Amino acid sequence: MQGHLRLISGRKLLSPKGQTIRPTTARVREAIMNILAPRLQGCSWLDLFSGSGVMGCEALERGAQRIVAVENNLHAADLCKRNLDSVKESCASKASVEVIRRDCQSWLRQKKGECFDLVYLDPPYQKALYTPVLANLAVANLISTSSLVICEYASKRDLNADDAWVTVDRRRYGTTGVLFLSLRERCHHGGTDSMPPQRDP
C-alpha cells in the first residue's frame, strides 16, 4: 500500500515506497521555505532529481508560478506529477507544472535560455553528481541575475562548489546540509536573509 508524507501545511502527499527515493525531511523543508519566503511568490522553480516532488509542492503552496521537475526514475516521476497536480488543484493555482522524465545531466546539456529564479538540487547523496550538475547548470544559462541554487547534501560530507560559484549561505540541520549558491559573475551580496552562515546542531 502506498504511504503518505505531509507538507508543512499538513496536506498529505503520496510517498515513495522503499529506500530508493529519499524525501527531504519536514524540518529541512520548513527551514528552507522560511529562508526563501521573500522569493517564492510568483517565482519559477526548477527541481533537479525531484523524487516525490515534495519541494516543488512546498514552493507551489507558497505561490510559485512555474514548477519544472526533472526526474529519471519512472515511478518517482509519476509520483511527482501526481503530487504536483494534486497540490495545484487544491490551491486553485494557475501555476504551470511540468514533470520531465529524463536524466538530469542530459536534460541540462540540451536545455537553453529559460531562466529560473530558484533551482533545487538534491541528487542521491552517495553519488558524486554535484560538481558535474553545477557545471552543466552554469553553462546551460538557466539562471537569472537574482537566482539561487540550493543544494541539499549529507552534512558529514562537506560540499564546496568550484570557483564559478559563490557561497551565499550555508546551513546544517542534523545530518542534512544545505548550500545556497549564486554564479560568481551574477552574485548578489548579503546572503539569503542578511544573516551570516549558520549551523544548527
GROMACS elastic network, one bead per residue, 0.5 to 0.9 nm:
[ bonds ]
;  ai    aj funct       b0    kb
    1    17     6  0.85995   500
    2    14     6  0.68950   500
    2    15     6  0.66529   500
    2    16     6  0.72486   500
    2    17     6  0.66828   500
    3    13     6  0.86189   500
    3    14     6  0.62838   500
    3    15     6  0.51492   500
    3    16     6  0.70158   500
    3    17     6  0.70063   500
    4    12     6  0.61636   500
    4    13     6  0.54983   500
    4    16     6  0.80460   500
    5    11     6  0.83657   500
    5    12     6  0.56731   500
    5    13     6  0.52606   500
    5    14     6  0.63538   500
    5    15     6  0.54891   500
    5    16     6  0.89403   500
    5    23     6  0.86742   500
    5    54     6  0.86612   500
    6     9     6  0.76371   500
    6    10     6  0.54217   500
    6    11     6  0.53845   500
    6    13     6  0.57983   500
    6    14     6  0.86188   500
    6    15     6  0.88566   500
    6    26     6  0.79050   500
    6    54     6  0.86594   500
    7    10     6  0.52266   500
    7    11     6  0.52563   500
    7    12     6  0.63968   500
    7    13     6  0.72425   500
    7    26     6  0.72960   500
    7    29     6  0.85872   500
    7    30     6  0.89797   500
    7    54     6  0.72910   500
    7    55     6  0.89161   500
    7    57     6  0.77296   500
    7    58     6  0.65235   500
    8    11     6  0.73818   500
    8    26     6  0.66549   500
    8    27     6  0.88309   500
    8    29     6  0.77486   500
    8    30     6  0.65387   500
    8    58     6  0.74884   500
    9    12     6  0.89333   500
    9    58     6  0.85976   500
    9    61     6  0.85272   500
   11    87     6  0.84264   500
   12    15     6  0.89047   500
   13    52     6  0.85235   500
   13    54     6  0.77860   500
   13    57     6  0.89760   500
   13    82     6  0.87959   500
   13    83     6  0.59120   500
   13    84     6  0.89986   500
   13    86     6  0.82977   500
   13    87     6  0.84981   500
   14    52     6  0.75662   500
   14    79     6  0.67865   500
   14    80     6  0.85252   500
   14    82     6  0.79767   500
   14    83     6  0.64784   500
   15    23     6  0.81402   500
   15    52     6  0.65652   500
   15    79     6  0.76751   500
   16    19     6  0.81554   500
   16    20     6  0.81153   500
   16    21     6  0.63385   500
   16    22     6  0.81376   500
   16    23     6  0.81957   500
   16    51     6  0.82274   500
   16    52     6  0.65569   500
   16    75     6  0.81774   500
   16    76     6  0.70293   500
   16    79     6  0.74138   500
   17    20     6  0.77653   500
   17    21     6  0.77456   500
   18    21     6  0.73146   500
   19    22     6  0.66652   500
   20   124     6  0.89764   500
   21    51     6  0.60591   500
   21    52     6  0.75401   500
   21    76     6  0.74849   500
   21   124     6  0.82943   500
   22    25     6  0.86350   500
   22    51     6  0.73849   500
   22    52     6  0.84114   500
   22   124     6  0.80693   500
   23    26     6  0.88881   500
   23    50     6  0.89634   500
   23    51     6  0.69445   500
   23    52     6  0.66440   500
   23    53     6  0.83277   500
   23    54     6  0.69863   500
   23    55     6  0.86011   500
   24    27     6  0.83724   500
   24    28     6  0.66270   500
   24    29     6  0.64283   500
   24    54     6  0.74666   500
   24    55     6  0.75198   500
   24   122     6  0.86637   500
   24   152     6  0.85549   500
   25    28     6  0.54140   500
   25    29     6  0.61555   500
   25    30     6  0.86475   500
   26    29     6  0.50110   500
   26    30     6  0.60245   500
   26    31     6  0.85204   500
   27    30     6  0.53705   500
   27    31     6  0.62971   500
   27    32     6  0.87375   500
   27   173     6  0.78704   500
   28    31     6  0.51353   500
   28    32     6  0.61239   500
   28    33     6  0.85283   500
   28   172     6  0.89931   500
   28   173     6  0.66290   500
   28   176     6  0.76270   500
   28   177     6  0.89506   500
   28   178     6  0.86000   500
   29    32     6  0.52325   500
   29    33     6  0.60597   500
   29    34     6  0.85294   500
   29    54     6  0.87002   500
   29    55     6  0.70524   500
   29    58     6  0.78168   500
   30    33     6  0.51734   500
   30    34     6  0.61077   500
   30    35     6  0.86566   500
   30    58     6  0.87603   500
   31    34     6  0.52074   500
   31    35     6  0.63431   500
   31    36     6  0.87403   500
   31   173     6  0.87623   500
   32    35     6  0.51147   500
   32    36     6  0.61354   500
   32    37     6  0.83797   500
   32   150     6  0.89179   500
   32   178     6  0.83734   500
   33    36     6  0.50465   500
   33    37     6  0.56713   500
   33    40     6  0.82952   500
   33    55     6  0.89244   500
   33    58     6  0.75298   500
   33    59     6  0.74407   500
   33    62     6  0.85442   500
   34    37     6  0.51076   500
   34    38     6  0.84433   500
   35    38     6  0.77833   500
   35    39     6  0.88420   500
   35   192     6  0.66369   500
   35   193     6  0.66180   500
   36    39     6  0.54561   500
   36    40     6  0.63281   500
   36   192     6  0.73200   500
   36   193     6  0.82718   500
   37    40     6  0.54677   500
   37    41     6  0.77630   500
   37    62     6  0.78290   500
   38    41     6  0.72344   500
   38   193     6  0.89723   500
   39    42     6  0.79929   500
   39    43     6  0.66701   500
   39    64     6  0.89047   500
   39   117     6  0.81227   500
   39   118     6  0.83339   500
   40    43     6  0.52358   500
   40    44     6  0.82236   500
   40    45     6  0.85596   500
   40    59     6  0.65222   500
   40    60     6  0.84322   500
   40    62     6  0.62378   500
   40    63     6  0.60364   500
   40    64     6  0.54862   500
   40    65     6  0.85596   500
   40   117     6  0.87938   500
   40   118     6  0.84335   500
   41    59     6  0.85232   500
   41    60     6  0.88576   500
   41    62     6  0.63044   500
   41    64     6  0.52807   500
   41    65     6  0.72916   500
   42    62     6  0.88452   500
   42    63     6  0.56766   500
   42    66     6  0.77151   500
   42    95     6  0.86322   500
   43    59     6  0.87046   500
   43    63     6  0.74461   500
   43    65     6  0.53988   500
   43    66     6  0.66174   500
   43    67     6  0.86514   500
   43   116     6  0.77246   500
   43   117     6  0.59121   500
   43   118     6  0.73303   500
   44    64     6  0.61799   500
   44    65     6  0.57980   500
   44    67     6  0.60576   500
   44    68     6  0.79899   500
   44   115     6  0.79692   500
   44   116     6  0.50800   500
   44   117     6  0.52822   500
   44   118     6  0.64447   500
   44   119     6  0.85829   500
   45    56     6  0.71607   500
   45    59     6  0.76316   500
   45    60     6  0.88468   500
   45    64     6  0.69605   500
   45    65     6  0.80065   500
   45    66     6  0.60168   500
   45    68     6  0.62993   500
   45    69     6  0.82720   500
   45   116     6  0.59478   500
   45   117     6  0.62400   500
   45   119     6  0.58413   500
   45   120     6  0.76032   500
   46    50     6  0.89408   500
   46    56     6  0.80484   500
   46    66     6  0.83222   500
   46    67     6  0.60524   500
   46    69     6  0.59638   500
   46    70     6  0.79018   500
   46   116     6  0.63698   500
   46   117     6  0.80679   500
   46   118     6  0.62587   500
   46   120     6  0.61819   500
   46   121     6  0.85386   500
   47    50     6  0.52705   500
   47    53     6  0.78625   500
   47    55     6  0.75801   500
   47    56     6  0.65882   500
   47    67     6  0.74570   500
   47    68     6  0.61172   500
   47    70     6  0.61791   500
   47    71     6  0.85583   500
   47   118     6  0.85093   500
   47   119     6  0.59610   500
   47   121     6  0.64802   500
   47   122     6  0.81685   500
   48    51     6  0.86085   500
   48    68     6  0.84610   500
   48    69     6  0.60993   500
   48    70     6  0.50879   500
   48    71     6  0.68118   500
   48   104     6  0.66044   500
   48   119     6  0.73942   500
   48   120     6  0.60143   500
   48   121     6  0.50920   500
   48   122     6  0.65378   500
   48   123     6  0.74387   500
   49    53     6  0.88967   500
   49    69     6  0.74924   500
   49    70     6  0.57399   500
   49    72     6  0.74514   500
   49    73     6  0.89998   500
   49   103     6  0.86649   500
   49   104     6  0.69166   500
   49   120     6  0.85135   500
   49   121     6  0.67007   500
   49   122     6  0.57953   500
   49   123     6  0.54303   500
   49   124     6  0.81090   500
   50    53     6  0.51323   500
   50    54     6  0.77676   500
   50    55     6  0.76457   500
   50    56     6  0.78399   500
   50    69     6  0.56379   500
   50    70     6  0.58674   500
   50    71     6  0.54794   500
   50    72     6  0.89475   500
   50    76     6  0.79967   500
   50    77     6  0.77865   500
   50    80     6  0.72207   500
   50    99     6  0.88792   500
   50   120     6  0.83401   500
   50   121     6  0.81336   500
   50   122     6  0.72597   500
   50   123     6  0.83518   500
   51    54     6  0.77150   500
   51    69     6  0.87049   500
   51    70     6  0.85113   500
   51    71     6  0.63448   500
   51    72     6  0.88030   500
   51    73     6  0.79475   500
   51    75     6  0.89459   500
   51    76     6  0.51882   500
   51    77     6  0.67364   500
   51    79     6  0.78761   500
   51    80     6  0.64307   500
   51   122     6  0.87793   500
   52    55     6  0.83633   500
   52    76     6  0.56754   500
   52    77     6  0.72474   500
   52    78     6  0.84524   500
   52    79     6  0.56119   500
   52    81     6  0.82932   500
   52    82     6  0.89918   500
   52    83     6  0.73102   500
   52    84     6  0.89985   500
   53    56     6  0.53620   500
   53    57     6  0.61512   500
   53    58     6  0.87584   500
   53    69     6  0.72584   500
   53    76     6  0.82983   500
   53    77     6  0.82148   500
   53    79     6  0.75292   500
   53    81     6  0.74512   500
   53    82     6  0.89164   500
   53    83     6  0.66243   500
   53    84     6  0.66521   500
   54    58     6  0.62224   500
   54    59     6  0.86993   500
   54    80     6  0.76259   500
   54    83     6  0.76261   500
   54    84     6  0.80758   500
   55    58     6  0.51057   500
   55    59     6  0.63236   500
   55    60     6  0.85678   500
   55   120     6  0.80269   500
   56    59     6  0.50396   500
   56    60     6  0.59997   500
   56    61     6  0.86363   500
   56    64     6  0.85408   500
   56    67     6  0.64251   500
   56    68     6  0.81772   500
   56    69     6  0.75023   500
   56    80     6  0.88432   500
   56    84     6  0.71700   500
   56   120     6  0.87378   500
   57    61     6  0.62024   500
   57    62     6  0.86818   500
   57    67     6  0.86883   500
   57    80     6  0.89432   500
   57    83     6  0.71684   500
   57    84     6  0.56450   500
   57    85     6  0.89812   500
   57    87     6  0.63832   500
   57    88     6  0.81268   500
   58    61     6  0.52732   500
   58    62     6  0.65550   500
   58    64     6  0.89690   500
   58    87     6  0.88686   500
   59    62     6  0.51123   500
   59    63     6  0.65659   500
   59    64     6  0.55072   500
   59    65     6  0.89855   500
   59    67     6  0.83100   500
   60    63     6  0.53517   500
   60    65     6  0.72402   500
   60    66     6  0.80582   500
   60    67     6  0.74377   500
   60    84     6  0.79350   500
   60    87     6  0.73195   500
   60    88     6  0.69785   500
   60    91     6  0.84447   500
   60    93     6  0.81969   500
   60    95     6  0.77275   500
   61    64     6  0.72789   500
   61    87     6  0.71255   500
   61    88     6  0.77902   500
   61    91     6  0.68763   500
   61    93     6  0.86322   500
   63    93     6  0.81837   500
   63    95     6  0.82101   500
   64    67     6  0.71149   500
   64    95     6  0.69318   500
   64    96     6  0.89630   500
   65    93     6  0.83568   500
   65    94     6  0.73946   500
   65    96     6  0.63017   500
   65    97     6  0.85318   500
   66    95     6  0.54049   500
   66    97     6  0.59923   500
   66    98     6  0.81974   500
   66   116     6  0.88272   500
   67    84     6  0.85986   500
   67    95     6  0.75856   500
   67    96     6  0.61826   500
   67    98     6  0.62327   500
   67    99     6  0.82038   500
   68    96     6  0.81987   500
   68    97     6  0.61103   500
   68    99     6  0.58795   500
   68   100     6  0.74298   500
   69    77     6  0.83770   500
   69    80     6  0.79053   500
   69    81     6  0.85470   500
   69    97     6  0.81127   500
   69    98     6  0.62748   500
   69   100     6  0.60493   500
   69   101     6  0.84440   500
   70    77     6  0.77787   500
   70    98     6  0.85890   500
   70    99     6  0.59785   500
   70   101     6  0.60077   500
   70   102     6  0.64152   500
   70   103     6  0.75886   500
   70   104     6  0.62569   500
   70   107     6  0.81975   500
   71    74     6  0.78395   500
   71    76     6  0.69551   500
   71    77     6  0.54838   500
   71    80     6  0.84502   500
   71    99     6  0.74876   500
   71   100     6  0.62942   500
   71   101     6  0.50675   500
   71   102     6  0.58638   500
   71   103     6  0.67366   500
   71   104     6  0.68786   500
   72    75     6  0.89743   500
   72    76     6  0.78116   500
   72    77     6  0.68814   500
   72   100     6  0.79124   500
   72   104     6  0.70998   500
   73    76     6  0.52888   500
   73    77     6  0.59492   500
   73    78     6  0.85734   500
   73   101     6  0.70567   500
   73   102     6  0.80131   500
   73   103     6  0.85845   500
   74    77     6  0.52251   500
   74    78     6  0.62427   500
   74    79     6  0.86257   500
   74   101     6  0.69219   500
   75    78     6  0.52765   500
   75    79     6  0.62002   500
   75    80     6  0.85919   500
   76    80     6  0.59502   500
   76    81     6  0.85746   500
   77    81     6  0.62000   500
   77    82     6  0.86574   500
   77    99     6  0.67842   500
   77   100     6  0.74122   500
   77   101     6  0.60027   500
   78    81     6  0.52317   500
   78    82     6  0.62884   500
   78    83     6  0.86696   500
   78    99     6  0.83916   500
   78   101     6  0.86471   500
   79    82     6  0.51896   500
   79    83     6  0.61444   500
   79    84     6  0.86053   500
   80    83     6  0.51918   500
   80    84     6  0.60948   500
   80    85     6  0.84756   500
   80    99     6  0.72465   500
   81    84     6  0.52442   500
   81    85     6  0.59844   500
   81    86     6  0.84113   500
   81    97     6  0.82291   500
   81    98     6  0.76126   500
   81    99     6  0.59196   500
   82    85     6  0.52453   500
   82    86     6  0.60362   500
   82    87     6  0.86863   500
   83    86     6  0.51039   500
   83    87     6  0.62556   500
   83    88     6  0.85572   500
   84    87     6  0.52491   500
   84    88     6  0.60473   500
   84    89     6  0.85566   500
   84    97     6  0.70309   500
   84    98     6  0.87427   500
   84    99     6  0.87945   500
   85    88     6  0.50691   500
   85    89     6  0.60822   500
   85    90     6  0.85638   500
   85    97     6  0.73392   500
   86    89     6  0.52285   500
   86    90     6  0.61442   500
   86    91     6  0.85668   500
   87    90     6  0.51255   500
   87    91     6  0.60309   500
   87    92     6  0.84423   500
   87    93     6  0.84087   500
   88    91     6  0.52427   500
   88    92     6  0.60854   500
   88    93     6  0.52119   500
   88    94     6  0.76019   500
   88    95     6  0.71905   500
   88    96     6  0.88008   500
   88    97     6  0.81050   500
   89    92     6  0.50060   500
   89    93     6  0.64516   500
   89    94     6  0.88292   500
   90    93     6  0.77121   500
   91    94     6  0.88441   500
   92    95     6  0.89701   500
   93    96     6  0.86214   500
  100   103     6  0.89851   500
  100   107     6  0.88614   500
  101   104     6  0.87629   500
  102   105     6  0.85427   500
  102   106     6  0.74643   500
  102   107     6  0.64946   500
  103   106     6  0.55579   500
  103   107     6  0.61882   500
  103   108     6  0.86936   500
  104   107     6  0.51676   500
  104   108     6  0.61396   500
  104   109     6  0.86492   500
  104   133     6  0.77753   500
  105   108     6  0.52246   500
  105   109     6  0.62474   500
  105   110     6  0.88411   500
  105   132     6  0.79230   500
  105   133     6  0.62670   500
  105   136     6  0.70552   500
  105   137     6  0.87571   500
  106   109     6  0.51102   500
  106   110     6  0.64529   500
  106   111     6  0.86552   500
  107   110     6  0.53110   500
  107   111     6  0.59241   500
  108   111     6  0.51242   500
  108   112     6  0.78411   500
  108   133     6  0.79820   500
  108   136     6  0.59956   500
  108   137     6  0.62363   500
  108   139     6  0.87499   500
  108   140     6  0.62074   500
  108   142     6  0.88531   500
  109   112     6  0.80189   500
  109   136     6  0.61995   500
  109   137     6  0.80793   500
  109   139     6  0.82096   500
  109   140     6  0.64666   500
  110   140     6  0.76823   500
  111   114     6  0.77654   500
  111   140     6  0.62796   500
  111   141     6  0.85160   500
  111   142     6  0.80205   500
  112   115     6  0.86812   500
  112   139     6  0.87534   500
  112   140     6  0.53227   500
  112   141     6  0.61195   500
  112   142     6  0.66247   500
  113   140     6  0.72083   500
  113   141     6  0.57289   500
  113   142     6  0.58790   500
  113   143     6  0.87550   500
  114   140     6  0.89038   500
  114   141     6  0.74457   500
  114   142     6  0.53484   500
  114   143     6  0.79179   500
  114   144     6  0.89726   500
  115   141     6  0.71690   500
  115   144     6  0.55065   500
  115   147     6  0.85437   500
  116   119     6  0.67568   500
  116   142     6  0.59704   500
  116   143     6  0.54896   500
  116   144     6  0.64229   500
  116   147     6  0.67728   500
  116   148     6  0.88074   500
  117   142     6  0.88721   500
  117   143     6  0.67359   500
  117   144     6  0.63483   500
  117   145     6  0.85877   500
  117   146     6  0.67310   500
  117   148     6  0.65576   500
  117   149     6  0.85886   500
  118   143     6  0.81625   500
  118   146     6  0.88477   500
  118   147     6  0.55568   500
  118   148     6  0.51195   500
  118   149     6  0.59691   500
  118   150     6  0.75367   500
  119   143     6  0.83496   500
  119   147     6  0.77114   500
  119   148     6  0.63456   500
  119   150     6  0.60744   500
  119   151     6  0.84564   500
  120   148     6  0.85704   500
  120   149     6  0.59895   500
  120   151     6  0.61702   500
  120   152     6  0.78389   500
  121   130     6  0.80043   500
  121   133     6  0.85883   500
  121   134     6  0.88558   500
  121   149     6  0.72121   500
  121   150     6  0.59769   500
  121   152     6  0.63392   500
  121   153     6  0.89006   500
  122   125     6  0.77483   500
  122   130     6  0.86005   500
  122   150     6  0.84101   500
  122   151     6  0.60577   500
  122   152     6  0.51465   500
  122   153     6  0.69155   500
  123   126     6  0.85015   500
  123   127     6  0.74074   500
  123   128     6  0.87505   500
  123   129     6  0.67600   500
  123   130     6  0.74278   500
  123   151     6  0.87355   500
  123   152     6  0.79675   500
  123   153     6  0.80514   500
  124   127     6  0.56566   500
  124   128     6  0.84553   500
  124   129     6  0.80433   500
  124   153     6  0.84585   500
  125   128     6  0.77516   500
  125   129     6  0.85449   500
  125   152     6  0.85148   500
  125   153     6  0.59590   500
  125   154     6  0.61589   500
  126   129     6  0.88085   500
  126   154     6  0.85992   500
  127   130     6  0.83299   500
  128   131     6  0.72806   500
  128   132     6  0.81794   500
  129   132     6  0.56939   500
  129   133     6  0.59467   500
  129   134     6  0.84301   500
  130   133     6  0.52852   500
  130   134     6  0.59746   500
  130   135     6  0.85001   500
  130   151     6  0.80799   500
  130   159     6  0.84067   500
  130   161     6  0.81785   500
  131   134     6  0.52597   500
  131   135     6  0.61606   500
  131   136     6  0.87341   500
  131   160     6  0.87728   500
  131   161     6  0.68240   500
  131   162     6  0.76342   500
  132   135     6  0.50052   500
  132   136     6  0.62091   500
  132   137     6  0.85013   500
  133   136     6  0.51388   500
  133   137     6  0.59861   500
  133   138     6  0.85619   500
  134   138     6  0.60994   500
  134   139     6  0.87764   500
  134   149     6  0.89175   500
  134   161     6  0.79825   500
  134   162     6  0.89092   500
  134   165     6  0.88316   500
  135   138     6  0.52630   500
  135   139     6  0.65568   500
  135   140     6  0.86601   500
  135   162     6  0.87959   500
  135   164     6  0.83963   500
  136   139     6  0.53672   500
  136   140     6  0.59738   500
  136   141     6  0.89852   500
  137   140     6  0.51482   500
  137   141     6  0.69561   500
  137   142     6  0.67361   500
  137   143     6  0.80225   500
  138   141     6  0.59564   500
  138   142     6  0.73104   500
  138   143     6  0.75204   500
  138   164     6  0.80905   500
  138   165     6  0.88733   500
  138   183     6  0.73420   500
  139   142     6  0.80349   500
  140   143     6  0.82838   500
  141   144     6  0.80815   500
  143   146     6  0.78933   500
  143   147     6  0.56775   500
  143   148     6  0.79678   500
  143   149     6  0.86387   500
  143   182     6  0.87379   500
  143   183     6  0.82951   500
  143   186     6  0.89586   500
  144   147     6  0.51873   500
  144   148     6  0.87195   500
  144   186     6  0.79483   500
  145   182     6  0.87045   500
  145   183     6  0.85619   500
  145   185     6  0.87998   500
  145   186     6  0.52224   500
  145   187     6  0.72493   500
  145   188     6  0.80204   500
  146   182     6  0.81180   500
  146   186     6  0.73222   500
  146   187     6  0.74306   500
  146   188     6  0.68937   500
  147   181     6  0.86814   500
  147   182     6  0.66699   500
  147   183     6  0.85463   500
  147   186     6  0.84714   500
  147   187     6  0.85290   500
  148   168     6  0.85005   500
  148   180     6  0.64503   500
  148   181     6  0.57310   500
  148   182     6  0.54038   500
  148   183     6  0.84789   500
  148   187     6  0.89740   500
  148   192     6  0.87339   500
  149   179     6  0.80334   500
  149   180     6  0.56996   500
  149   181     6  0.50063   500
  149   182     6  0.62745   500
  149   183     6  0.88016   500
  150   178     6  0.67277   500
  150   179     6  0.56909   500
  150   181     6  0.63925   500
  151   159     6  0.88094   500
  151   177     6  0.80745   500
  151   178     6  0.55440   500
  151   179     6  0.50092   500
  151   180     6  0.64486   500
  151   181     6  0.79082   500
  152   155     6  0.88175   500
  152   176     6  0.69473   500
  152   177     6  0.58181   500
  152   179     6  0.65908   500
  153   156     6  0.86816   500
  153   157     6  0.76628   500
  153   158     6  0.81789   500
  153   159     6  0.72943   500
  153   175     6  0.86265   500
  153   176     6  0.58900   500
  153   177     6  0.51436   500
  153   178     6  0.63407   500
  153   179     6  0.80582   500
  154   157     6  0.57165   500
  154   158     6  0.75964   500
  154   159     6  0.84798   500
  154   175     6  0.59002   500
  154   177     6  0.56927   500
  154   178     6  0.86278   500
  155   158     6  0.58971   500
  155   159     6  0.79360   500
  155   172     6  0.67308   500
  155   173     6  0.80963   500
  155   174     6  0.74864   500
  155   175     6  0.52208   500
  155   178     6  0.80813   500
  156   175     6  0.67741   500
  156   176     6  0.81010   500
  156   177     6  0.82677   500
  157   177     6  0.87706   500
  158   177     6  0.80494   500
  159   177     6  0.83109   500
  159   178     6  0.89465   500
  159   179     6  0.76535   500
  160   167     6  0.82184   500
  160   179     6  0.83086   500
  161   164     6  0.76731   500
  161   165     6  0.60985   500
  161   166     6  0.77463   500
  161   167     6  0.77182   500
  161   181     6  0.81759   500
  162   165     6  0.59809   500
  162   166     6  0.84147   500
  163   166     6  0.72880   500
  163   183     6  0.89992   500
  163   184     6  0.76231   500
  164   182     6  0.87178   500
  164   183     6  0.59775   500
  164   184     6  0.55661   500
  164   185     6  0.80193   500
  165   181     6  0.62516   500
  165   182     6  0.56690   500
  165   185     6  0.83762   500
  165   187     6  0.82874   500
  166   180     6  0.85206   500
  166   181     6  0.56217   500
  166   182     6  0.53932   500
  166   183     6  0.60386   500
  166   184     6  0.52241   500
  166   185     6  0.89032   500
  166   187     6  0.68151   500
  167   170     6  0.73009   500
  167   179     6  0.71429   500
  167   180     6  0.60129   500
  167   182     6  0.67809   500
  167   183     6  0.89286   500
  167   184     6  0.89185   500
  167   191     6  0.85484   500
  168   179     6  0.78732   500
  168   180     6  0.53637   500
  168   181     6  0.53493   500
  168   182     6  0.66712   500
  168   187     6  0.81581   500
  168   188     6  0.82796   500
  168   189     6  0.73058   500
  168   190     6  0.75648   500
  168   192     6  0.66394   500
  168   196     6  0.89138   500
  168   197     6  0.80897   500
  169   178     6  0.83307   500
  169   179     6  0.61616   500
  169   180     6  0.50215   500
  169   181     6  0.72135   500
  169   191     6  0.56860   500
  169   192     6  0.63633   500
  169   193     6  0.89031   500
  169   195     6  0.83737   500
  169   196     6  0.70048   500
  169   197     6  0.50064   500
  169   198     6  0.79191   500
  170   177     6  0.74942   500
  170   178     6  0.57825   500
  170   180     6  0.60824   500
  170   181     6  0.88794   500
  170   196     6  0.84921   500
  170   197     6  0.50028   500
  170   198     6  0.63946   500
  170   199     6  0.76610   500
  171   176     6  0.85644   500
  171   177     6  0.58673   500
  171   178     6  0.51469   500
  171   179     6  0.65582   500
  171   180     6  0.85179   500
  171   197     6  0.62749   500
  171   198     6  0.52316   500
  171   199     6  0.52048   500
  171   200     6  0.69701   500
  172   175     6  0.74732   500
  172   176     6  0.59400   500
  172   178     6  0.62220   500
  172   179     6  0.87757   500
  172   198     6  0.71250   500
  172   200     6  0.52289   500
  172   201     6  0.70478   500
  173   176     6  0.51684   500
  173   177     6  0.61671   500
  173   178     6  0.80451   500
  173   199     6  0.71328   500
  173   200     6  0.52472   500
  173   201     6  0.63902   500
  174   177     6  0.77313   500
  174   199     6  0.89518   500
  174   200     6  0.69039   500
  174   201     6  0.56777   500
  177   199     6  0.89160   500
  180   191     6  0.85485   500
  180   192     6  0.77656   500
  181   184     6  0.88254   500
  181   187     6  0.84348   500
  182   185     6  0.84596   500
  182   186     6  0.67224   500
  182   187     6  0.52311   500
  182   188     6  0.77056   500
  183   186     6  0.52296   500
  183   187     6  0.56181   500
  184   187     6  0.51246   500
  184   188     6  0.88146   500
  188   191     6  0.77486   500
  189   192     6  0.88416   500
  189   194     6  0.87341   500
  190   193     6  0.72564   500
  190   195     6  0.74327   500
  190   196     6  0.84446   500
  191   194     6  0.51268   500
  191   195     6  0.63159   500
  191   196     6  0.70073   500
  191   197     6  0.80493   500
  192   195     6  0.72028   500
  192   196     6  0.88609   500
  193   196     6  0.84869   500
  195   198     6  0.81893   500
